[in-house]
Amino acid sequence: MTDDRIAIERHIAAHFIPFSFNEEVFSKNKWLSDFAKLFGNNDAIVSLNYDCFLEGLLDYSGIWDPMGYVNIANPLFKPELPNPQNILVYKIHGSSNFRISSAILREKNQKVIGLIISDDFFPRSGKYTGFGDSNETQLYIIVPSFVKIPHVQIAGMINKAIKVAPYAKNMVIGGCSLRPEDNSVWLIITSFIKKELPTTKNLIIIDPDANNIKDRVESYCVGSTQNLNIYPIPEKLQDGIEELLERLNNYEHKK
């Protein structure tokens, strides 16, 4: 059924490509400018999305470029100012701009994951570049399932996300229902919660179902939330962005 799976992956990616970032959408949605302000130096972003809208927004805002993908890079891409704020993106389910590269690792005869860099995905960094394998090359996404065995590069990306999570003071969960089969997401959350810092950690959940997600996190992390503040914002991201910004600013001032 490999051919069927590849066909499904292509259909999924084709569905999400139109959702890439563009200036018209940005100009019509003021909250996107506020959303970009959420991110600061050395932030880590774990994304389960196949589309590249978030990366396009960050690239357009001048605070990130494709050099900030963890474990996925195009050696030919050398921007004038590489990843200016060292914001790292861990795209652990793959992406509509990830491709199974034509390059092969000699020792294992295993193909690597490459990255397409074009203005279809990155309005600033992708201009006049067009690096990467063509859209006809097999893309890399992990289709929804209960059994997810990632490519070694993605597995390494997940491991790095788990290692960096303990040192974060704040974690924001947005647009993610924390499904039981997303075990890597739960491992990242566990890693964030278990490591104690001198100050209280803050977990903010922004989602219409935020209160129920909060209950699930508390039920899962029994006995591990003494130094954790969980704050639900039961709104869609665009409706709760002001409260989210205010909450994060309050936490920063309490350092």
Phi and psi restraints in degrees (value plus and minus 20) as a CYANA .aco file:
   2 THR   PHI     -78.4   -38.4
   2 THR   PSI     -64.0   -24.0
   3 ASP   PHI     -81.8   -41.8
   3 ASP   PSI     -58.2   -18.2
   4 ASP   PHI     -85.5   -45.5
   4 ASP   PSI     -60.8   -20.8
   5 ARG   PHI     -83.8   -43.8
   5 ARG   PSI     -64.1   -24.1
   6 ILE   PHI     -80.9   -40.9
   6 ILE   PSI     -60.5   -20.5
   7 ALA   PHI     -83.1   -43.1
   7 ALA   PSI     -60.6   -20.6
   8 ILE   PHI     -83.7   -43.7
   8 ILE   PSI     -63.9   -23.9
   9 GLU   PHI     -79.2   -39.2
   9 GLU   PSI     -62.4   -22.4
  10 ARG   PHI     -84.0   -44.0
  10 ARG   PSI     -60.5   -20.5
  11 HIS   PHI     -85.6   -45.6
  11 HIS   PSI     -61.2   -21.2
  12 ILE   PHI     -82.9   -42.9
  12 ILE   PSI     -67.4   -27.4
  13 ALA   PHI     -83.5   -43.5
  13 ALA   PSI     -61.3   -21.3
  14 ALA   PHI     -81.9   -41.9
  14 ALA   PSI     -54.0   -14.0
  15 HIS   PHI     -85.4   -45.4
  15 HIS   PSI     -57.6   -17.6
  16 PHE   PHI    -109.5   -69.5
  16 PHE   PSI     -38.2     1.8
  17 ILE   PHI     -77.0   -37.0
  17 ILE   PSI     -60.5   -20.5
  18 PRO   PHI     -83.4   -43.4
  18 PRO   PSI     -34.8     5.2
  19 PHE   PHI    -108.4   -68.4
  19 PHE   PSI      -7.8    32.2
  20 SER   PHI     -86.4   -46.4
  20 SER   PSI     139.3   179.3
  21 PHE   PHI     -86.0   -46.0
  21 PHE   PSI     123.4   163.4
  22 ASN   PHI    -168.1  -128.1
  22 ASN   PSI     136.9   176.9
  23 GLU   PHI     -85.5   -45.5
  23 GLU   PSI     -49.9    -9.9
  24 GLU   PHI     -85.1   -45.1
  24 GLU   PSI     -64.8   -24.8
  25 VAL   PHI     -83.0   -43.0
  25 VAL   PSI     -60.9   -20.9
  26 PHE   PHI     -81.3   -41.3
  26 PHE   PSI     -64.2   -24.2
  27 SER   PHI     -88.4   -48.4
  27 SER   PSI     -45.1    -5.1
  28 LYS   PHI    -111.6   -71.6
  28 LYS   PSI     -25.7    14.3
  29 ASN   PHI    -151.7  -111.7
  29 ASN   PSI      71.8   111.8
  30 LYS   PHI     -78.2   -38.2
  30 LYS   PSI     -52.3   -12.3
  31 TRP   PHI     -82.7   -42.7
  31 TRP   PSI     -42.7    -2.7
  32 LEU   PHI     -85.3   -45.3
  32 LEU   PSI     -55.8   -15.8
  33 SER   PHI     -84.2   -44.2
  33 SER   PSI     -61.2   -21.2
  34 ASP   PHI     -85.5   -45.5
  34 ASP   PSI     -58.8   -18.8
  35 PHE   PHI     -81.0   -41.0
  35 PHE   PSI     -61.5   -21.5
  36 ALA   PHI     -82.5   -42.5
  36 ALA   PSI     -45.7    -5.7
  37 LYS   PHI     -92.9   -52.9
  37 LYS   PSI     -30.7     9.3
  38 LEU   PHI     -84.5   -44.5
  38 LEU   PSI     -48.2    -8.2
  39 PHE   PHI    -116.6   -76.6
  39 PHE   PSI     113.2   153.2
  40 GLY   PHI    -144.3  -104.3
  40 GLY   PSI    -197.7  -157.7
  41 ASN   PHI     -75.1   -35.1
  41 ASN   PSI     115.0   155.0
  42 ASN   PHI      48.6    88.6
  42 ASN   PSI      -3.2    36.8
  43 ASP   PHI     -89.6   -49.6
  43 ASP   PSI     132.5   172.5
  44 ALA   PHI    -136.6   -96.6
  44 ALA   PSI     115.1   155.1
  45 ILE   PHI    -141.2  -101.2
  45 ILE   PSI     100.4   140.4
  46 VAL   PHI    -122.3   -82.3
  46 VAL   PSI      97.1   137.1
  47 SER   PHI    -136.3   -96.3
  47 SER   PSI     114.3   154.3
  48 LEU   PHI    -120.7   -80.7
  48 LEU   PSI     -19.2    20.8
  49 ASN   PHI    -100.9   -60.9
  49 ASN   PSI     130.2   170.2
  50 TYR   PHI    -108.0   -68.0
  50 TYR   PSI     -47.3    -7.3
  51 ASP   PHI     -96.9   -56.9
  51 ASP   PSI     149.3   189.3
  52 CYS   PHI    -135.8   -95.8
  52 CYS   PSI       4.2    44.2
  53 PHE   PHI     -81.5   -41.5
  53 PHE   PSI     -65.6   -25.6
  54 LEU   PHI     -80.2   -40.2
  54 LEU   PSI     -68.3   -28.3
  55 GLU   PHI     -82.3   -42.3
  55 GLU   PSI     -58.6   -18.6
  56 GLY   PHI     -82.4   -42.4
  56 GLY   PSI     -60.6   -20.6
  57 LEU   PHI     -84.2   -44.2
  57 LEU   PSI     -66.0   -26.0
  58 LEU   PHI     -85.9   -45.9
  58 LEU   PSI     -58.4   -18.4
  59 ASP   PHI     -85.3   -45.3
  59 ASP   PSI     -65.5   -25.5
  60 TYR   PHI     -82.0   -42.0
  60 TYR   PSI     -54.2   -14.2
  61 SER   PHI     -99.8   -59.8
  61 SER   PSI     -25.9    14.1
  62 GLY   PHI      57.3    97.3
  62 GLY   PSI       0.8    40.8
  63 ILE   PHI    -133.5   -93.5
  63 ILE   PSI     -19.2    20.8
  64 TRP   PHI    -180.5  -140.5
  64 TRP   PSI     135.8   175.8
  65 ASP   PHI    -165.7  -125.7
  65 ASP   PSI     153.3   193.3
  66 PRO   PHI     -80.6   -40.6
  66 PRO   PSI     -30.4     9.6
  67 MET   PHI     -85.7   -45.7
  67 MET   PSI     -34.5     5.5
  68 GLY   PHI    -106.0   -66.0
  68 GLY   PSI     -18.1    21.9
  69 TYR   PHI     -92.3   -52.3
  69 TYR   PSI     113.7   153.7
  70 VAL   PHI    -103.9   -63.9
  70 VAL   PSI     105.6   145.6
  71 ASN   PHI      52.9    92.9
  71 ASN   PSI     -22.1    17.9
  72 ILE   PHI    -144.7  -104.7
  72 ILE   PSI      96.1   136.1
  73 ALA   PHI    -167.0  -127.0
  73 ALA   PSI     134.3   174.3
  74 ASN   PHI    -130.9   -90.9
  74 ASN   PSI      91.5   131.5
  75 PRO   PHI     -82.4   -42.4
  75 PRO   PSI     -39.7     0.3
  76 LEU   PHI     -99.9   -59.9
  76 LEU   PSI     -38.1     1.9
  77 PHE   PHI    -105.3   -65.3
  77 PHE   PSI      94.0   134.0
  78 LYS   PHI    -153.1  -113.1
  78 LYS   PSI      67.8   107.8
  79 PRO   PHI     -88.2   -48.2
  79 PRO   PSI     139.4   179.4
  80 GLU   PHI     -80.6   -40.6
  80 GLU   PSI     -60.5   -20.5
  81 LEU   PHI    -145.9  -105.9
  81 LEU   PSI      68.9   108.9
  82 PRO   PHI     -86.4   -46.4
  82 PRO   PSI     102.7   142.7
  83 ASN   PHI      19.4    59.4
  83 ASN   PSI      51.0    91.0
  84 PRO   PHI     -77.1   -37.1
  84 PRO   PSI     -51.2   -11.2
  85 GLN   PHI    -129.8   -89.8
  85 GLN   PSI      -8.1    31.9
  86 ASN   PHI      33.2    73.2
  86 ASN   PSI      19.1    59.1
  87 ILE   PHI    -103.4   -63.4
  87 ILE   PSI     106.2   146.2
  88 LEU   PHI    -127.7   -87.7
  88 LEU   PSI     117.0   157.0
  89 VAL   PHI    -133.5   -93.5
  89 VAL   PSI     102.7   142.7
  90 TYR   PHI    -126.2   -86.2
  90 TYR   PSI      80.8   120.8
  91 LYS   PHI    -119.9   -79.9
  91 LYS   PSI      63.3   103.3
  92 ILE   PHI    -100.2   -60.2
  92 ILE   PSI     -27.6    12.4
  93 HIS   PHI    -126.7   -86.7
  93 HIS   PSI     -10.2    29.8
  94 GLY   PHI      68.9   108.9
  94 GLY   PSI    -192.5  -152.5
  95 SER   PHI    -180.7  -140.7
  95 SER   PSI     136.9   176.9
  96 SER   PHI     -91.1   -51.1
  96 SER   PSI     -27.7    12.3
  97 ASN   PHI    -130.9   -90.9
  97 ASN   PSI     -12.0    28.0
  98 PHE   PHI    -110.1   -70.1
  98 PHE   PSI     116.1   156.1
  99 ARG   PHI    -150.7  -110.7
  99 ARG   PSI     125.8   165.8
 100 ILE   PHI     -91.5   -51.5
 100 ILE   PSI      89.4   129.4
 101 SER   PHI     -88.4   -48.4
 101 SER   PSI     137.3   177.3
 102 SER   PHI     -93.8   -53.8
 102 SER   PSI     -34.6     5.4
 103 ALA   PHI     -91.7   -51.7
 103 ALA   PSI     127.5   167.5
 104 ILE   PHI    -148.5  -108.5
 104 ILE   PSI     116.0   156.0
 105 LEU   PHI     -92.3   -52.3
 105 LEU   PSI     100.1   140.1
 106 ARG   PHI     -79.8   -39.8
 106 ARG   PSI     -64.7   -24.7
 107 GLU   PHI     -90.5   -50.5
 107 GLU   PSI     -45.4    -5.4
 108 LYS   PHI    -140.2  -100.2
 108 LYS   PSI     -22.6    17.4
 109 ASN   PHI      36.2    76.2
 109 ASN   PSI      14.7    54.7
 110 GLN   PHI    -128.5   -88.5
 110 GLN   PSI     112.7   152.7
 111 LYS   PHI     -97.1   -57.1
 111 LYS   PSI     129.5   169.5
 112 VAL   PHI    -121.9   -81.9
 112 VAL   PSI     145.1   185.1
 113 ILE   PHI    -111.0   -71.0
 113 ILE   PSI     105.9   145.9
 114 GLY   PHI    -127.3   -87.3
 114 GLY   PSI     158.2   198.2
 115 LEU   PHI    -153.8  -113.8
 115 LEU   PSI     108.2   148.2
 116 ILE   PHI    -107.5   -67.5
 116 ILE   PSI     108.1   148.1
 117 ILE   PHI    -140.1  -100.1
 117 ILE   PSI      84.2   124.2
 118 SER   PHI    -167.0  -127.0
 118 SER   PSI     148.5   188.5
 119 ASP   PHI     -94.0   -54.0
 119 ASP   PSI     -24.4    15.6
 120 ASP   PHI     -84.1   -44.1
 120 ASP   PSI     -49.8    -9.8
 121 PHE   PHI    -132.0   -92.0
 121 PHE   PSI     -58.5   -18.5
 122 PHE   PHI    -144.4  -104.4
 122 PHE   PSI      79.7   119.7
 123 PRO   PHI     -84.2   -44.2
 123 PRO   PSI     -45.8    -5.8
 124 ARG   PHI    -118.9   -78.9
 124 ARG   PSI     -77.0   -37.0
 125 SER   PHI     -93.1   -53.1
 125 SER   PSI     -44.9    -4.9
 126 GLY   PHI    -106.6   -66.6
 126 GLY   PSI     -25.1    14.9
 127 LYS   PHI     -85.8   -45.8
 127 LYS   PSI     111.7   151.7
 128 TYR   PHI      42.1    82.1
 128 TYR   PSI       4.5    44.5
 129 THR   PHI    -130.5   -90.5
 129 THR   PSI     -97.2   -57.2
 130 GLY   PHI      49.5    89.5
 130 GLY   PSI      16.5    56.5
 131 PHE   PHI     -98.3   -58.3
 131 PHE   PSI     129.3   169.3
 132 GLY   PHI      92.1   132.1
 132 GLY   PSI     149.3   189.3
 133 ASP   PHI     -87.5   -47.5
 133 ASP   PSI     136.3   176.3
 134 SER   PHI     -88.3   -48.3
 134 SER   PSI     145.9   185.9
 135 ASN   PHI     -85.1   -45.1
 135 ASN   PSI     -33.0     7.0
 136 GLU   PHI    -100.3   -60.3
 136 GLU   PSI     -38.0     2.0
 137 THR   PHI     -89.9   -49.9
 137 THR   PSI     127.0   167.0
 138 GLN   PHI     -78.8   -38.8
 138 GLN   PSI     105.2   145.2
 139 LEU   PHI    -100.0   -60.0
 139 LEU   PSI     148.4   188.4
 140 TYR   PHI    -142.4  -102.4
 140 TYR   PSI      86.2   126.2
 141 ILE   PHI    -158.1  -118.1
 141 ILE   PSI     134.2   174.2
 142 ILE   PHI    -120.6   -80.6
 142 ILE   PSI      88.6   128.6
 143 VAL   PHI     -87.3   -47.3
 143 VAL   PSI     130.7   170.7
 144 PRO   PHI     -77.1   -37.1
 144 PRO   PSI     107.4   147.4
 145 SER   PHI    -187.5  -147.5
 145 SER   PSI     151.3   191.3
 146 PHE   PHI    -106.6   -66.6
 146 PHE   PSI     -37.6     2.4
 147 VAL   PHI    -135.0   -95.0
 147 VAL   PSI      92.2   132.2
 148 LYS   PHI    -143.6  -103.6
 148 LYS   PSI      85.4   125.4
 149 ILE   PHI    -129.2   -89.2
 149 ILE   PSI      84.0   124.0
 150 PRO   PHI    -100.9   -60.9
 150 PRO   PSI     140.1   180.1
 151 HIS   PHI     -78.9   -38.9
 151 HIS   PSI     133.0   173.0
 152 VAL   PHI     -78.6   -38.6
 152 VAL   PSI     -52.9   -12.9
 153 GLN   PHI     -86.9   -46.9
 153 GLN   PSI     -59.4   -19.4
 154 ILE   PHI     -91.1   -51.1
 154 ILE   PSI     -58.0   -18.0
 155 ALA   PHI     -80.4   -40.4
 155 ALA   PSI     -61.5   -21.5
 156 GLY   PHI     -84.1   -44.1
 156 GLY   PSI     -56.8   -16.8
 157 MET   PHI     -82.5   -42.5
 157 MET   PSI     -63.9   -23.9
 158 ILE   PHI     -82.4   -42.4
 158 ILE   PSI     -64.4   -24.4
 159 ASN   PHI     -79.7   -39.7
 159 ASN   PSI     -61.1   -21.1
 160 LYS   PHI     -87.6   -47.6
 160 LYS   PSI     -57.3   -17.3
 161 ALA   PHI     -84.1   -44.1
 161 ALA   PSI     -59.5   -19.5
 162 ILE   PHI     -84.8   -44.8
 162 ILE   PSI     -57.5   -17.5
 163 LYS   PHI     -92.6   -52.6
 163 LYS   PSI     -52.7   -12.7
 164 VAL   PHI    -103.5   -63.5
 164 VAL   PSI     -45.1    -5.1
 165 ALA   PHI     -77.5   -37.5
 165 ALA   PSI     -58.7   -18.7
 166 PRO   PHI     -80.6   -40.6
 166 PRO   PSI     -43.8    -3.8
 167 TYR   PHI    -114.9   -74.9
 167 TYR   PSI     -17.0    23.0
 168 ALA   PHI    -103.5   -63.5
 168 ALA   PSI     122.5   162.5
 169 LYS   PHI    -109.4   -69.4
 169 LYS   PSI     -54.9   -14.9
 170 ASN   PHI    -143.5  -103.5
 170 ASN   PSI     120.2   160.2
 171 MET   PHI    -150.2  -110.2
 171 MET   PSI     113.3   153.3
 172 VAL   PHI    -134.9   -94.9
 172 VAL   PSI     107.1   147.1
 173 ILE   PHI    -128.3   -88.3
 173 ILE   PSI      98.6   138.6
 174 GLY   PHI    -155.2  -115.2
 174 GLY   PSI     111.8   151.8
 175 GLY   PHI      48.8    88.8
 175 GLY   PSI       4.9    44.9
 176 CYS   PHI    -153.6  -113.6
 176 CYS   PSI     103.8   143.8
 177 SER   PHI    -106.5   -66.5
 177 SER   PSI     -20.3    19.7
 178 LEU   PHI      35.5    75.5
 178 LEU   PSI      41.0    81.0
 179 ARG   PHI     -84.4   -44.4
 179 ARG   PSI     128.0   168.0
 180 PRO   PHI     -78.4   -38.4
 180 PRO   PSI     -53.2   -13.2
 181 GLU   PHI     -98.0   -58.0
 181 GLU   PSI     -30.4     9.6
 182 ASP   PHI    -103.7   -63.7
 182 ASP   PSI      46.2    86.2
 183 ASN   PHI     -83.8   -43.8
 183 ASN   PSI     -52.0   -12.0
 184 SER   PHI     -85.9   -45.9
 184 SER   PSI     -54.3   -14.3
 185 VAL   PHI     -85.9   -45.9
 185 VAL   PSI     -63.3   -23.3
 186 TRP   PHI     -84.4   -44.4
 186 TRP   PSI     -55.1   -15.1
 187 LEU   PHI     -86.2   -46.2
 187 LEU   PSI     -58.6   -18.6
 188 ILE   PHI     -85.2   -45.2
 188 ILE   PSI     -63.8   -23.8
 189 ILE   PHI     -83.7   -43.7
 189 ILE   PSI     -62.9   -22.9
 190 THR   PHI     -79.5   -39.5
 190 THR   PSI     -63.9   -23.9
 191 SER   PHI     -82.8   -42.8
 191 SER   PSI     -58.9   -18.9
 192 PHE   PHI     -83.8   -43.8
 192 PHE   PSI     -63.6   -23.6
 193 ILE   PHI     -94.5   -54.5
 193 ILE   PSI     -59.6   -19.6
 194 LYS   PHI     -89.5   -49.5
 194 LYS   PSI     -51.5   -11.5
 195 LYS   PHI     -99.7   -59.7
 195 LYS   PSI      99.0   139.0
 196 GLU   PHI    -106.9   -66.9
 196 GLU   PSI     117.9   157.9
 197 LEU   PHI    -133.1   -93.1
 197 LEU   PSI     147.4   187.4
 198 PRO   PHI     -80.6   -40.6
 198 PRO   PSI     -44.5    -4.5
 199 THR   PHI    -135.3   -95.3
 199 THR   PSI     145.9   185.9
 200 THR   PHI     -85.7   -45.7
 200 THR   PSI     120.5   160.5
 201 LYS   PHI    -107.5   -67.5
 201 LYS   PSI     135.0   175.0
 202 ASN   PHI    -146.7  -106.7
 202 ASN   PSI     104.5   144.5
 203 LEU   PHI    -135.0   -95.0
 203 LEU   PSI      94.3   134.3
 204 ILE   PHI    -126.6   -86.6
 204 ILE   PSI     110.4   150.4
 205 ILE   PHI    -136.5   -96.5
 205 ILE   PSI      96.9   136.9
 206 ILE   PHI    -134.5   -94.5
 206 ILE   PSI      91.8   131.8
 207 ASP   PHI    -194.4  -154.4
 207 ASP   PSI     125.1   165.1
 208 PRO   PHI     -75.4   -35.4
 208 PRO   PSI     -46.0    -6.0
 209 ASP   PHI    -124.5   -84.5
 209 ASP   PSI       7.9    47.9
 210 ALA   PHI     -79.0   -39.0
 210 ALA   PSI     -57.5   -17.5
 211 ASN   PHI     -85.7   -45.7
 211 ASN   PSI     -60.1   -20.1
 212 ASN   PHI     -88.8   -48.8
 212 ASN   PSI     -58.5   -18.5
 213 ILE   PHI     -84.4   -44.4
 213 ILE   PSI     -59.9   -19.9
 214 LYS   PHI     -78.0   -38.0
 214 LYS   PSI     -64.8   -24.8
 215 ASP   PHI     -81.0   -41.0
 215 ASP   PSI     -58.4   -18.4
 216 ARG   PHI     -88.0   -48.0
 216 ARG   PSI     -60.2   -20.2
 217 VAL   PHI     -84.0   -44.0
 217 VAL   PSI     -64.7   -24.7
 218 GLU   PHI     -84.7   -44.7
 218 GLU   PSI     -58.6   -18.6
 219 SER   PHI     -86.7   -46.7
 219 SER   PSI     -57.2   -17.2
 220 TYR   PHI     -91.3   -51.3
 220 TYR   PSI     -60.1   -20.1
 221 CYS   PHI    -119.5   -79.5
 221 CYS   PSI      24.9    64.9
 222 VAL   PHI     -77.0   -37.0
 222 VAL   PSI     108.4   148.4
 223 GLY   PHI      59.7    99.7
 223 GLY   PSI     -16.1    23.9
 224 SER   PHI    -141.3  -101.3
 224 SER   PSI      -5.9    34.1
 225 THR   PHI    -135.6   -95.6
 225 THR   PSI      -1.7    38.3
 226 GLN   PHI     -82.4   -42.4
 226 GLN   PSI     -58.5   -18.5
 227 ASN   PHI    -126.3   -86.3
 227 ASN   PSI      10.3    50.3
 228 LEU   PHI    -146.3  -106.3
 228 LEU   PSI     107.6   147.6
 229 ASN   PHI    -122.1   -82.1
 229 ASN   PSI      97.8   137.8
 230 ILE   PHI    -126.1   -86.1
 230 ILE   PSI     100.9   140.9
 231 TYR   PHI    -141.7  -101.7
 231 TYR   PSI      90.6   130.6
 232 PRO   PHI    -107.1   -67.1
 232 PRO   PSI     120.0   160.0
 233 ILE   PHI    -141.4  -101.4
 233 ILE   PSI      76.7   116.7
 234 PRO   PHI     -98.4   -58.4
 234 PRO   PSI      45.2    85.2
 235 GLU   PHI    -160.7  -120.7
 235 GLU   PSI     140.2   180.2
 236 LYS   PHI     -86.6   -46.6
 236 LYS   PSI     135.5   175.5
 237 LEU   PHI     -75.6   -35.6
 237 LEU   PSI     -65.8   -25.8
 238 GLN   PHI     -86.6   -46.6
 238 GLN   PSI     -45.1    -5.1
 239 ASP   PHI    -108.0   -68.0
 239 ASP   PSI     -45.2    -5.2
 240 GLY   PHI    -126.7   -86.7
 240 GLY   PSI     -10.5    29.5
 241 ILE   PHI     -83.2   -43.2
 241 ILE   PSI     -57.8   -17.8
 242 GLU   PHI     -85.1   -45.1
 242 GLU   PSI     -63.1   -23.1
 243 GLU   PHI     -85.6   -45.6
 243 GLU   PSI     -58.2   -18.2
 244 LEU   PHI     -83.0   -43.0
 244 LEU   PSI     -65.9   -25.9
 245 LEU   PHI     -81.1   -41.1
 245 LEU   PSI     -63.8   -23.8
 246 GLU   PHI     -82.1   -42.1
 246 GLU   PSI     -63.4   -23.4
 247 ARG   PHI     -83.3   -43.3
 247 ARG   PSI     -65.4   -25.4
 248 LEU   PHI     -84.8   -44.8
 248 LEU   PSI     -59.6   -19.6
 249 ASN   PHI     -83.2   -43.2
 249 ASN   PSI     -60.1   -20.1
 250 ASN   PHI     -82.1   -42.1
 250 ASN   PSI     -62.1   -22.1
 251 TYR   PHI     -85.2   -45.2
 251 TYR   PSI     -58.6   -18.6
 252 GLU   PHI     -85.5   -45.5
 252 GLU   PSI     -56.9   -16.9
 253 HIS   PHI     -92.5   -52.5
 253 HIS   PSI     -35.6     4.4
 254 LYS   PHI    -112.5   -72.5
 254 LYS   PSI     -13.6    26.4
